[in-house]
Amino acid sequence: MDKTDIPRLAQRQLADYDAHHPGLVFEQDAGLLSIADAYTLQIEVAQLRQARGEELAGYKIGCLSPAVRLQLGLDEAVFGHVHATEVYSDRTTLDAATFDGLAIEGEFAVRLSADIPDPASLEQAPREFVESVFPVIELHNYVFRGSSPTAPELIGNNALNAGAVIGNVEPALLEPDQLLAETISVRINDELVGAADAGAISGGPLASLVHLVKRLHSFGIHPRKGQILLTGSPLPLFPVRAGDHIQVQCPNLGSVETRVK
């Protein structure tokens, strides 16, 4: 693809996102984008959002499963941007009409206590950079416009991220072994739909965090103090709809909930 097309596509992407119909460009142009192009597109859209005053709250990692990567033709997990305008407080009521195919994941997030200069620094001394670990409800626009899901569409649509709901309490980082044993559960309308230990993701949240920082570092992106990093979920993605009540709970890290209208 001609790289001069990326700014044009980014403008279209953002306009469609604002209209609550993200990714319409992929109905026609999906086959033209490489994975590298898709990341350029994602970053360009994020820069447009920041230029109009949307603060960057942090980043997310996705496609941690080797099976999912194989399906999409990926060699690595993917990252996305999390914008402050889409970080919601505990017990917020979400409007389903502002999403396209709203779906959620329950996952572990961290807040940074310092800038991360490079992945090695984080890997050697995570406590120097991680202030807290807590459960979040990640929000997704779960829609693919192409004839089948592709890595460029996933990446170009910000890894499907549409924000996150975070709790009011952010506990300090647990000991690594204790964190691996921490259970996260998702309830929808008071029914348990999934539960898993953090260790179900290889290496747990801290390993995912390092992986995310490595992916960001390869694009010249360095997470900053105060940002939140979503470390992926050991559970599936769950579609939700108007009327649903979602709760994500961890025994030692607290809980977070939201309703959809």
DRENPA-3360 file (N, C-alpha, C; in nm, 2 decimals, always signed):
BEGIN
1 = MDKTDIPR = +0.08/-0.12/+0.00/+0.00/+0.00/+0.00/+0.09/+0.12/+0.00 ~ +0.04/+0.23/-0.07/+0.11/+0.36/-0.07/+0.10/+0.42/+0.07 ~ +0.21/+0.45/+0.13/+0.21/+0.50/+0.27/+0.14/+0.63/+0.27 ~ +0.13/+0.71/+0.16/+0.06/+0.83/+0.16/-0.09/+0.82/+0.18 ~ -0.14/+0.69/+0.17/-0.28/+0.66/+0.19/-0.32/+0.65/+0.34 ~ -0.22/+0.63/+0.43/-0.25/+0.60/+0.57/-0.31/+0.72/+0.63 ~ -0.27/+0.85/+0.61/-0.34/+0.96/+0.68/-0.48/+0.97/+0.63 ~ -0.51/+0.94/+0.50/-0.65/+0.94/+0.46/-0.73/+0.84/+0.52;
9 = LAQRQLAD = -0.68/+0.72/+0.53/-0.75/+0.61/+0.60/-0.77/+0.64/+0.75 ~ -0.67/+0.70/+0.81/-0.68/+0.73/+0.95/-0.80/+0.83/+0.97 ~ -0.81/+0.93/+0.89/-0.92/+1.03/+0.90/-1.06/+0.95/+0.89 ~ -1.06/+0.86/+0.79/-1.19/+0.78/+0.77/-1.21/+0.69/+0.89 ~ -1.11/+0.63/+0.94/-1.12/+0.54/+1.06/-1.18/+0.62/+1.18 ~ -1.13/+0.74/+1.20/-1.17/+0.81/+1.32/-1.31/+0.86/+1.30 ~ -1.35/+0.91/+1.18/-1.48/+0.95/+1.15/-1.58/+0.84/+1.18 ~ -1.55/+0.72/+1.13/-1.64/+0.61/+1.14/-1.65/+0.57/+1.29;
17 = YDAHHPGL = -1.53/+0.57/+1.36/-1.53/+0.54/+1.50/-1.62/+0.64/+1.58 ~ -1.61/+0.77/+1.55/-1.70/+0.87/+1.62/-1.84/+0.84/+1.59 ~ -1.87/+0.79/+1.47/-2.01/+0.76/+1.44/-2.06/+0.62/+1.49 ~ -1.98/+0.56/+1.57/-2.01/+0.43/+1.63/-2.02/+0.31/+1.53 ~ -1.95/+0.33/+1.42/-1.94/+0.22/+1.32/-1.79/+0.20/+1.28 ~ -1.71/+0.15/+1.38/-1.57/+0.15/+1.35/-1.53/+0.05/+1.24 ~ -1.42/+0.08/+1.17/-1.36/-0.01/+1.08/-1.43/-0.03/+0.94 ~ -1.52/+0.06/+0.90/-1.59/+0.04/+0.77/-1.49/+0.04/+0.66;
25 = VFEQDAGL = -1.37/+0.10/+0.67/-1.27/+0.10/+0.57/-1.23/-0.04/+0.53 ~ -1.24/-0.14/+0.63/-1.20/-0.27/+0.60/-1.30/-0.35/+0.52 ~ -1.41/-0.29/+0.49/-1.50/-0.36/+0.39/-1.45/-0.36/+0.25 ~ -1.36/-0.26/+0.23/-1.30/-0.25/+0.09/-1.15/-0.26/+0.09 ~ -1.09/-0.20/+0.19/-0.94/-0.19/+0.19/-0.86/-0.29/+0.27 ~ -0.93/-0.39/+0.33/-0.86/-0.47/+0.42/-0.75/-0.55/+0.36 ~ -0.77/-0.59/+0.23/-0.66/-0.67/+0.17/-0.54/-0.59/+0.12 ~ -0.55/-0.46/+0.13/-0.44/-0.37/+0.09/-0.34/-0.34/+0.20;
33 = LSIADAYT = -0.38/-0.37/+0.33/-0.29/-0.34/+0.44/-0.21/-0.46/+0.48 ~ -0.08/-0.43/+0.50/+0.01/-0.53/+0.57/-0.01/-0.51/+0.72 ~ +0.05/-0.60/+0.80/+0.05/-0.58/+0.94/+0.12/-0.45/+0.98 ~ +0.24/-0.42/+0.92/+0.31/-0.30/+0.94/+0.22/-0.17/+0.91 ~ +0.15/-0.18/+0.80/+0.06/-0.07/+0.76/-0.05/-0.05/+0.87 ~ -0.10/-0.17/+0.92/-0.21/-0.16/+1.02/-0.17/-0.09/+1.15 ~ -0.04/-0.12/+1.19/+0.01/-0.05/+1.31/+0.03/+0.10/+1.28 ~ +0.08/+0.13/+1.16/+0.09/+0.27/+1.13/-0.04/+0.34/+1.13;
41 = LQIEVAQL = -0.14/+0.27/+1.08/-0.28/+0.33/+1.08/-0.33/+0.35/+1.23 ~ -0.31/+0.24/+1.31/-0.36/+0.25/+1.45/-0.29/+0.37/+1.52 ~ -0.16/+0.38/+1.50/-0.08/+0.49/+1.57/-0.13/+0.63/+1.52 ~ -0.15/+0.64/+1.39/-0.20/+0.76/+1.33/-0.33/+0.81/+1.39 ~ -0.42/+0.71/+1.40/-0.55/+0.74/+1.46/-0.54/+0.79/+1.60 ~ -0.45/+0.72/+1.68/-0.43/+0.76/+1.82/-0.37/+0.90/+1.82 ~ -0.28/+0.94/+1.73/-0.23/+1.07/+1.73/-0.33/+1.17/+1.70 ~ -0.42/+1.14/+1.61/-0.53/+1.23/+1.57/-0.62/+1.26/+1.70;
49 = RQARGEEL = -0.64/+1.15/+1.77/-0.73/+1.17/+1.89/-0.65/+1.25/+2.00 ~ -0.52/+1.23/+2.01/-0.45/+1.32/+2.10/-0.44/+1.46/+2.06 ~ -0.43/+1.48/+1.93/-0.43/+1.62/+1.88/-0.55/+1.70/+1.90 ~ -0.67/+1.63/+1.91/-0.79/+1.70/+1.94/-0.82/+1.70/+2.09 ~ -0.73/+1.66/+2.17/-0.74/+1.68/+2.32/-0.77/+1.55/+2.40 ~ -0.77/+1.44/+2.34/-0.79/+1.31/+2.41/-0.66/+1.26/+2.47 ~ -0.65/+1.26/+2.60/-0.53/+1.21/+2.67/-0.52/+1.06/+2.65 ~ -0.39/+1.02/+2.64/-0.37/+0.87/+2.63/-0.36/+0.81/+2.77;
57 = AGYKIGCL = -0.44/+0.72/+2.80/-0.45/+0.66/+2.93/-0.35/+0.54/+2.95 ~ -0.32/+0.48/+2.84/-0.23/+0.36/+2.84/-0.24/+0.27/+2.72 ~ -0.22/+0.14/+2.74/-0.21/+0.05/+2.63/-0.27/-0.09/+2.67 ~ -0.29/-0.17/+2.57/-0.34/-0.31/+2.60/-0.26/-0.40/+2.52 ~ -0.26/-0.53/+2.56/-0.21/-0.64/+2.48/-0.32/-0.74/+2.45 ~ -0.32/-0.80/+2.34/-0.42/-0.90/+2.30/-0.35/-1.01/+2.22 ~ -0.43/-1.11/+2.19/-0.38/-1.23/+2.11/-0.26/-1.29/+2.18 ~ -0.28/-1.32/+2.31/-0.17/-1.39/+2.38/-0.17/-1.54/+2.35;
65 = SPAVRLQL = -0.28/-1.59/+2.30/-0.29/-1.74/+2.27/-0.22/-1.77/+2.14 ~ -0.13/-1.87/+2.14/-0.07/-1.92/+2.02/-0.17/-1.96/+1.91 ~ -0.28/-2.02/+1.96/-0.39/-2.07/+1.87/-0.45/-1.95/+1.79 ~ -0.48/-1.84/+1.87/-0.54/-1.72/+1.80/-0.44/-1.66/+1.71 ~ -0.31/-1.65/+1.75/-0.21/-1.60/+1.66/-0.20/-1.68/+1.53 ~ -0.20/-1.81/+1.54/-0.19/-1.90/+1.42/-0.31/-1.87/+1.33 ~ -0.43/-1.85/+1.39/-0.55/-1.83/+1.31/-0.54/-1.70/+1.23 ~ -0.48/-1.60/+1.29/-0.47/-1.47/+1.23/-0.34/-1.44/+1.15;
73 = GLDEAVFG = -0.25/-1.54/+1.16/-0.13/-1.52/+1.09/-0.03/-1.43/+1.16 ~ -0.03/-1.43/+1.29/+0.05/-1.34/+1.37/+0.17/-1.42/+1.43 ~ +0.28/-1.35/+1.44/+0.40/-1.40/+1.51/+0.41/-1.35/+1.65 ~ +0.34/-1.24/+1.68/+0.34/-1.18/+1.81/+0.21/-1.14/+1.86 ~ +0.19/-1.12/+1.99/+0.07/-1.06/+2.04/+0.06/-0.92/+1.98 ~ -0.06/-0.86/+1.99/-0.09/-0.73/+1.93/-0.11/-0.63/+2.05 ~ -0.09/-0.50/+2.02/-0.12/-0.40/+2.12/-0.22/-0.30/+2.06 ~ -0.28/-0.23/+2.16/-0.37/-0.12/+2.12/-0.36/-0.01/+2.22;
81 = HVHATEVY = -0.42/+0.11/+2.19/-0.41/+0.23/+2.27/-0.54/+0.23/+2.35 ~ -0.53/+0.28/+2.48/-0.64/+0.31/+2.57/-0.65/+0.46/+2.59 ~ -0.76/+0.52/+2.56/-0.78/+0.66/+2.57/-0.85/+0.70/+2.69 ~ -0.81/+0.81/+2.75/-0.87/+0.85/+2.88/-1.02/+0.88/+2.87 ~ -1.07/+0.92/+2.75/-1.21/+0.95/+2.74/-1.29/+0.82/+2.74 ~ -1.22/+0.71/+2.74/-1.30/+0.58/+2.74/-1.26/+0.49/+2.86 ~ -1.20/+0.56/+2.96/-1.18/+0.49/+3.09/-1.29/+0.53/+3.18 ~ -1.37/+0.43/+3.22/-1.49/+0.46/+3.30/-1.47/+0.42/+3.45;
89 = SDRTTLDA = -1.53/+0.48/+3.54/-1.52/+0.45/+3.68/-1.62/+0.33/+3.72 ~ -1.59/+0.27/+3.83/-1.67/+0.16/+3.88/-1.82/+0.20/+3.89 ~ -1.90/+0.10/+3.85/-2.05/+0.12/+3.85/-2.10/+0.22/+3.75 ~ -2.02/+0.25/+3.65/-2.07/+0.33/+3.54/-2.18/+0.26/+3.47 ~ -2.28/+0.33/+3.41/-2.37/+0.27/+3.32/-2.33/+0.30/+3.18 ~ -2.31/+0.20/+3.10/-2.27/+0.22/+2.96/-2.39/+0.22/+2.87 ~ -2.38/+0.30/+2.76/-2.48/+0.30/+2.66/-2.45/+0.21/+2.55 ~ -2.52/+0.11/+2.53/-2.49/+0.01/+2.42/-2.48/+0.07/+2.28;
97 = ATFDGLAI = -2.56/+0.18/+2.26/-2.57/+0.25/+2.13/-2.44/+0.32/+2.09 ~ -2.35/+0.34/+2.19/-2.22/+0.40/+2.16/-2.11/+0.30/+2.13 ~ -2.15/+0.18/+2.12/-2.05/+0.07/+2.08/-2.11/+0.00/+1.96 ~ -2.03/-0.08/+1.89/-2.07/-0.17/+1.78/-2.03/-0.31/+1.81 ~ -2.13/-0.39/+1.86/-2.10/-0.52/+1.90/-2.03/-0.53/+2.03 ~ -2.09/-0.46/+2.13/-2.02/-0.45/+2.26/-1.99/-0.59/+2.32 ~ -1.87/-0.61/+2.36/-1.82/-0.73/+2.42/-1.72/-0.70/+2.53 ~ -1.71/-0.78/+2.63/-1.62/-0.75/+2.74/-1.52/-0.86/+2.77;
105 = EGEFAVRL = -1.41/-0.83/+2.83/-1.32/-0.92/+2.89/-1.29/-0.88/+3.04 ~ -1.28/-0.98/+3.13/-1.23/-0.95/+3.26/-1.08/-0.98/+3.26 ~ -1.00/-0.88/+3.30/-0.85/-0.90/+3.30/-0.78/-0.82/+3.40 ~ -0.65/-0.85/+3.42/-0.57/-0.78/+3.51/-0.50/-0.66/+3.44 ~ -0.50/-0.54/+3.51/-0.43/-0.43/+3.47/-0.33/-0.38/+3.57 ~ -0.23/-0.30/+3.53/-0.14/-0.24/+3.62/-0.14/-0.09/+3.60 ~ -0.10/-0.02/+3.70/-0.07/+0.12/+3.69/+0.07/+0.14/+3.72 ~ +0.14/+0.23/+3.64/+0.28/+0.25/+3.65/+0.32/+0.36/+3.75;
113 = SADIPDPA = +0.42/+0.33/+3.82/+0.47/+0.43/+3.92/+0.59/+0.51/+3.87 ~ +0.64/+0.47/+3.75/+0.75/+0.54/+3.69/+0.75/+0.51/+3.54 ~ +0.82/+0.60/+3.46/+0.84/+0.57/+3.32/+0.92/+0.44/+3.30 ~ +0.89/+0.37/+3.19/+0.96/+0.25/+3.16/+1.06/+0.28/+3.05 ~ +1.19/+0.29/+3.07/+1.28/+0.32/+2.97/+1.30/+0.21/+2.86 ~ +1.30/+0.09/+2.91/+1.32/-0.03/+2.82/+1.26/-0.15/+2.89 ~ +1.24/-0.26/+2.81/+1.18/-0.38/+2.86/+1.27/-0.45/+2.96 ~ +1.40/-0.44/+2.94/+1.49/-0.51/+3.03/+1.48/-0.45/+3.18;
121 = SLEQAPRE = +1.47/-0.32/+3.19/+1.46/-0.26/+3.32/+1.33/-0.31/+3.39 ~ +1.22/-0.32/+3.32/+1.10/-0.37/+3.38/+1.11/-0.52/+3.42 ~ +1.17/-0.60/+3.33/+1.19/-0.74/+3.36/+1.27/-0.77/+3.48 ~ +1.38/-0.69/+3.50/+1.47/-0.71/+3.61/+1.41/-0.66/+3.74 ~ +1.33/-0.56/+3.74/+1.28/-0.50/+3.87/+1.14/-0.44/+3.85 ~ +1.04/-0.53/+3.84/+0.90/-0.49/+3.81/+0.85/-0.39/+3.92 ~ +0.89/-0.41/+4.05/+0.84/-0.33/+4.16/+0.89/-0.19/+4.14 ~ +0.99/-0.16/+4.07/+1.03/-0.02/+4.05/+0.94/+0.06/+3.96;
129 = FVESVFPV = +0.85/-0.02/+3.88/+0.77/+0.05/+3.78/+0.62/+0.02/+3.80 ~ +0.58/-0.08/+3.87/+0.44/-0.12/+3.89/+0.39/-0.07/+4.02 ~ +0.30/+0.02/+4.02/+0.24/+0.07/+4.15/+0.13/-0.02/+4.20 ~ +0.05/-0.07/+4.11/-0.07/-0.15/+4.16/-0.11/-0.24/+4.05 ~ -0.19/-0.34/+4.09/-0.25/-0.44/+4.00/-0.40/-0.45/+4.04 ~ -0.49/-0.46/+3.94/-0.63/-0.45/+3.97/-0.71/-0.51/+3.86 ~ -0.83/-0.56/+3.88/-0.91/-0.61/+3.77/-0.98/-0.50/+3.70 ~ -1.00/-0.52/+3.57/-1.07/-0.42/+3.49/-1.17/-0.50/+3.40;
137 = IELHNYVF = -1.27/-0.43/+3.35/-1.36/-0.48/+3.24/-1.31/-0.41/+3.11 ~ -1.25/-0.48/+3.03/-1.21/-0.42/+2.90/-1.33/-0.43/+2.81 ~ -1.35/-0.32/+2.73/-1.46/-0.30/+2.64/-1.41/-0.32/+2.50 ~ -1.49/-0.38/+2.42/-1.46/-0.41/+2.28/-1.57/-0.37/+2.18 ~ -1.53/-0.32/+2.07/-1.63/-0.32/+1.95/-1.60/-0.45/+1.88 ~ -1.68/-0.55/+1.91/-1.65/-0.68/+1.85/-1.71/-0.70/+1.72 ~ -1.65/-0.64/+1.62/-1.70/-0.65/+1.48/-1.58/-0.66/+1.38 ~ -1.60/-0.75/+1.28/-1.50/-0.75/+1.17/-1.58/-0.73/+1.04;
145 = RGSSPTAP = -1.52/-0.64/+0.96/-1.59/-0.60/+0.84/-1.55/-0.69/+0.72 ~ -1.44/-0.75/+0.72/-1.39/-0.83/+0.61/-1.47/-0.96/+0.61 ~ -1.44/-1.04/+0.50/-1.51/-1.17/+0.49/-1.47/-1.27/+0.60 ~ -1.35/-1.25/+0.66/-1.31/-1.33/+0.77/-1.21/-1.24/+0.85 ~ -1.20/-1.27/+0.98/-1.11/-1.19/+1.06/-0.96/-1.20/+1.01 ~ -0.90/-1.08/+1.01/-0.76/-1.08/+0.97/-0.68/-1.00/+1.07 ~ -0.55/-1.02/+1.07/-0.46/-0.95/+1.16/-0.46/-0.80/+1.13 ~ -0.45/-0.76/+1.00/-0.45/-0.61/+0.98/-0.58/-0.54/+1.02;
153 = ELIGNNAL = -0.69/-0.61/+1.01/-0.81/-0.55/+1.05/-0.82/-0.54/+1.20 ~ -0.78/-0.64/+1.27/-0.77/-0.64/+1.42/-0.68/-0.53/+1.47 ~ -0.56/-0.52/+1.41/-0.46/-0.42/+1.46/-0.51/-0.28/+1.42 ~ -0.56/-0.26/+1.29/-0.60/-0.13/+1.25/-0.72/-0.08/+1.32 ~ -0.80/-0.17/+1.38/-0.91/-0.13/+1.46/-0.87/-0.12/+1.61 ~ -0.74/-0.09/+1.64/-0.70/-0.07/+1.78/-0.71/-0.19/+1.86 ~ -0.69/-0.31/+1.80/-0.70/-0.44/+1.87/-0.84/-0.45/+1.93 ~ -0.94/-0.39/+1.87/-1.08/-0.39/+1.91/-1.11/-0.32/+2.04;
161 = NAGAVIGN = -1.01/-0.25/+2.10/-1.04/-0.19/+2.23/-1.13/-0.07/+2.21 ~ -1.22/-0.06/+2.30/-1.32/+0.06/+2.31/-1.32/+0.11/+2.45 ~ -1.22/+0.09/+2.53/-1.21/+0.14/+2.66/-1.21/+0.04/+2.77 ~ -1.22/+0.08/+2.89/-1.21/-0.01/+3.01/-1.28/+0.06/+3.13 ~ -1.34/-0.03/+3.21/-1.40/+0.02/+3.34/-1.31/-0.03/+3.45 ~ -1.27/+0.06/+3.54/-1.18/+0.03/+3.64/-1.24/+0.06/+3.78 ~ -1.19/-0.02/+3.88/-1.25/-0.01/+4.01/-1.20/+0.11/+4.09 ~ -1.25/+0.13/+4.21/-1.21/+0.25/+4.29/-1.09/+0.22/+4.38;
169 = VEPALLEP = -1.05/+0.09/+4.38/-0.94/+0.05/+4.47/-0.83/-0.02/+4.38 ~ -0.71/+0.03/+4.39/-0.60/-0.03/+4.32/-0.49/-0.08/+4.41 ~ -0.50/-0.21/+4.45/-0.40/-0.27/+4.55/-0.26/-0.27/+4.49 ~ -0.17/-0.26/+4.59/-0.02/-0.27/+4.55/+0.01/-0.41/+4.49 ~ +0.11/-0.42/+4.42/+0.16/-0.54/+4.35/+0.18/-0.65/+4.45 ~ +0.11/-0.77/+4.42/+0.13/-0.89/+4.51/+0.27/-0.95/+4.47 ~ +0.31/-1.04/+4.56/+0.43/-1.12/+4.53/+0.40/-1.20/+4.40 ~ +0.50/-1.22/+4.31/+0.47/-1.29/+4.19/+0.40/-1.42/+4.20;
177 = DQLLAETI = +0.44/-1.51/+4.29/+0.38/-1.64/+4.31/+0.23/-1.62/+4.35 ~ +0.21/-1.53/+4.44/+0.07/-1.50/+4.48/-0.02/-1.45/+4.37 ~ +0.04/-1.36/+4.29/-0.03/-1.30/+4.18/-0.07/-1.41/+4.08 ~ +0.02/-1.51/+4.05/-0.01/-1.62/+3.96/-0.13/-1.70/+4.00 ~ -0.15/-1.71/+4.13/-0.26/-1.79/+4.19/-0.39/-1.71/+4.20 ~ -0.38/-1.58/+4.18/-0.50/-1.50/+4.19/-0.61/-1.53/+4.09 ~ -0.73/-1.56/+4.13/-0.84/-1.59/+4.04/-0.91/-1.47/+4.00 ~ -0.95/-1.47/+3.87/-1.04/-1.36/+3.82/-1.16/-1.43/+3.77;
185 = SVRINDEL = -1.28/-1.37/+3.80/-1.41/-1.43/+3.76/-1.49/-1.32/+3.69 ~ -1.58/-1.36/+3.60/-1.67/-1.28/+3.53/-1.81/-1.33/+3.56 ~ -1.90/-1.24/+3.60/-2.04/-1.27/+3.62/-2.12/-1.17/+3.53 ~ -2.22/-1.23/+3.47/-2.31/-1.15/+3.39/-2.45/-1.18/+3.44 ~ -2.52/-1.07/+3.49/-2.65/-1.09/+3.55/-2.65/-1.19/+3.66 ~ -2.54/-1.18/+3.74/-2.52/-1.27/+3.86/-2.49/-1.41/+3.83 ~ -2.47/-1.45/+3.70/-2.44/-1.58/+3.66/-2.29/-1.59/+3.64 ~ -2.22/-1.68/+3.70/-2.08/-1.70/+3.67/-2.06/-1.76/+3.53;
193 = VGAADAGA = -1.99/-1.68/+3.45/-1.97/-1.72/+3.31/-1.83/-1.76/+3.28 ~ -1.74/-1.73/+3.38/-1.60/-1.77/+3.36/-1.51/-1.74/+3.48 ~ -1.41/-1.82/+3.50/-1.32/-1.80/+3.61/-1.19/-1.87/+3.58 ~ -1.08/-1.81/+3.61/-0.95/-1.87/+3.58/-0.84/-1.80/+3.67 ~ -0.73/-1.87/+3.69/-0.62/-1.81/+3.76/-0.53/-1.73/+3.67 ~ -0.47/-1.63/+3.72/-0.38/-1.54/+3.64/-0.27/-1.63/+3.57 ~ -0.23/-1.74/+3.63/-0.13/-1.82/+3.57/-0.18/-1.90/+3.45 ~ -0.30/-1.89/+3.42/-0.35/-1.95/+3.29/-0.29/-1.88/+3.17;
201 = ISGGPLAS = -0.25/-1.76/+3.18/-0.17/-1.69/+3.08/-0.02/-1.72/+3.11 ~ +0.05/-1.77/+3.02/+0.19/-1.81/+3.04/+0.27/-1.70/+3.11 ~ +0.32/-1.73/+3.23/+0.39/-1.64/+3.31/+0.31/-1.54/+3.38 ~ +0.18/-1.53/+3.36/+0.09/-1.44/+3.44/+0.10/-1.30/+3.39 ~ +0.03/-1.21/+3.46/+0.02/-1.07/+3.42/+0.16/-1.00/+3.40 ~ +0.26/-1.03/+3.49/+0.38/-0.96/+3.48/+0.46/-1.00/+3.35 ~ +0.45/-1.13/+3.31/+0.51/-1.17/+3.18/+0.44/-1.10/+3.07 ~ +0.31/-1.09/+3.07/+0.23/-1.02/+2.97/+0.27/-0.88/+2.96;
209 = LVHLVKRL = +0.29/-0.82/+3.08/+0.33/-0.68/+3.08/+0.46/-0.66/+3.01 ~ +0.56/-0.74/+3.04/+0.69/-0.73/+2.97/+0.67/-0.75/+2.82 ~ +0.59/-0.85/+2.78/+0.57/-0.87/+2.64/+0.51/-0.75/+2.58 ~ +0.41/-0.68/+2.64/+0.35/-0.56/+2.59/+0.45/-0.45/+2.58 ~ +0.54/-0.43/+2.68/+0.64/-0.33/+2.67/+0.74/-0.35/+2.56 ~ +0.77/-0.48/+2.54/+0.86/-0.51/+2.43/+0.80/-0.47/+2.29 ~ +0.67/-0.51/+2.28/+0.60/-0.47/+2.15/+0.60/-0.32/+2.13 ~ +0.56/-0.25/+2.24/+0.56/-0.10/+2.23/+0.70/-0.04/+2.20;
217 = HSFGIHPR = +0.80/-0.10/+2.27/+0.93/-0.05/+2.25/+0.98/-0.06/+2.10 ~ +0.94/-0.17/+2.04/+0.98/-0.19/+1.90/+0.92/-0.09/+1.80 ~ +0.82/-0.01/+1.85/+0.76/+0.10/+1.77/+0.80/+0.23/+1.83 ~ +0.90/+0.23/+1.92/+0.95/+0.36/+1.98/+0.85/+0.42/+2.08 ~ +0.76/+0.34/+2.14/+0.67/+0.38/+2.23/+0.71/+0.34/+2.37 ~ +0.71/+0.43/+2.47/+0.76/+0.40/+2.60/+0.65/+0.44/+2.70 ~ +0.59/+0.34/+2.77/+0.49/+0.37/+2.87/+0.54/+0.46/+2.98 ~ +0.44/+0.55/+3.03/+0.48/+0.65/+3.12/+0.41/+0.64/+3.26;
225 = KGQILLTG = +0.47/+0.70/+3.35/+0.42/+0.70/+3.49/+0.27/+0.74/+3.49 ~ +0.19/+0.67/+3.57/+0.05/+0.70/+3.58/-0.04/+0.63/+3.47 ~ +0.02/+0.58/+3.37/-0.06/+0.51/+3.27/-0.10/+0.37/+3.32 ~ -0.21/+0.32/+3.26/-0.26/+0.18/+3.29/-0.23/+0.09/+3.17 ~ -0.18/-0.03/+3.20/-0.15/-0.12/+3.10/-0.24/-0.25/+3.12 ~ -0.32/-0.28/+3.02/-0.40/-0.40/+3.03/-0.32/-0.52/+2.98 ~ -0.32/-0.62/+3.07/-0.22/-0.73/+3.05/-0.29/-0.86/+2.98 ~ -0.41/-0.85/+2.93/-0.47/-0.96/+2.87/-0.55/-1.04/+2.96;
233 = SPLPLFPV = -0.64/-1.13/+2.91/-0.73/-1.21/+2.99/-0.71/-1.36/+2.98 ~ -0.72/-1.43/+3.09/-0.71/-1.58/+3.08/-0.85/-1.64/+3.04 ~ -0.95/-1.55/+3.02/-1.09/-1.59/+2.99/-1.13/-1.55/+2.85 ~ -1.24/-1.60/+2.80/-1.28/-1.56/+2.66/-1.34/-1.42/+2.67 ~ -1.37/-1.37/+2.55/-1.45/-1.25/+2.53/-1.60/-1.28/+2.54 ~ -1.67/-1.20/+2.61/-1.82/-1.22/+2.63/-1.90/-1.11/+2.56 ~ -1.98/-1.14/+2.46/-2.07/-1.04/+2.41/-2.18/-1.00/+2.52 ~ -2.21/-0.87/+2.52/-2.31/-0.82/+2.62/-2.41/-0.73/+2.55;
241 = RAGDHIQV = -2.52/-0.70/+2.61/-2.62/-0.62/+2.55/-2.69/-0.54/+2.65 ~ -2.78/-0.45/+2.60/-2.86/-0.36/+2.69/-2.93/-0.44/+2.80 ~ -2.92/-0.40/+2.92/-2.99/-0.47/+3.03/-2.89/-0.56/+3.11 ~ -2.77/-0.58/+3.06/-2.68/-0.67/+3.13/-2.61/-0.60/+3.24 ~ -2.58/-0.67/+3.35/-2.50/-0.63/+3.46/-2.37/-0.71/+3.47 ~ -2.26/-0.65/+3.46/-2.13/-0.73/+3.45/-2.05/-0.70/+3.58 ~ -1.99/-0.81/+3.63/-1.91/-0.80/+3.75/-1.78/-0.88/+3.72 ~ -1.66/-0.82/+3.75/-1.54/-0.89/+3.75/-1.47/-0.88/+3.89;
249 = QCPNLGSV = -1.43/-0.99/+3.94/-1.39/-1.00/+4.08/-1.26/-1.08/+4.09 ~ -1.18/-1.03/+4.19/-1.06/-1.10/+4.23/-1.05/-1.11/+4.38 ~ -1.02/-1.22/+4.44/-1.02/-1.23/+4.59/-0.94/-1.13/+4.66 ~ -0.82/-1.10/+4.61/-0.72/-1.01/+4.68/-0.70/-0.88/+4.61 ~ -0.77/-0.86/+4.50/-0.74/-0.73/+4.42/-0.87/-0.65/+4.40 ~ -0.98/-0.69/+4.46/-1.10/-0.61/+4.45/-1.19/-0.65/+4.33 ~ -1.28/-0.57/+4.30/-1.38/-0.60/+4.20/-1.42/-0.47/+4.12 ~ -1.49/-0.49/+4.01/-1.53/-0.38/+3.93/-1.66/-0.42/+3.86;
257 = ETRVK = -1.75/-0.33/+3.84/-1.88/-0.37/+3.78/-1.93/-0.26/+3.69 ~ -2.02/-0.29/+3.60/-2.09/-0.19/+3.52/-2.22/-0.25/+3.47 ~ -2.31/-0.16/+3.43/-2.43/-0.20/+3.37/-2.44/-0.14/+3.23 ~ -2.52/-0.21/+3.14/-2.54/-0.16/+3.00/-2.68/-0.13/+2.99 ~ -2.71/-0.01/+2.93/-2.85/+0.03/+2.90/-2.87/+0.04/+2.75;
% end
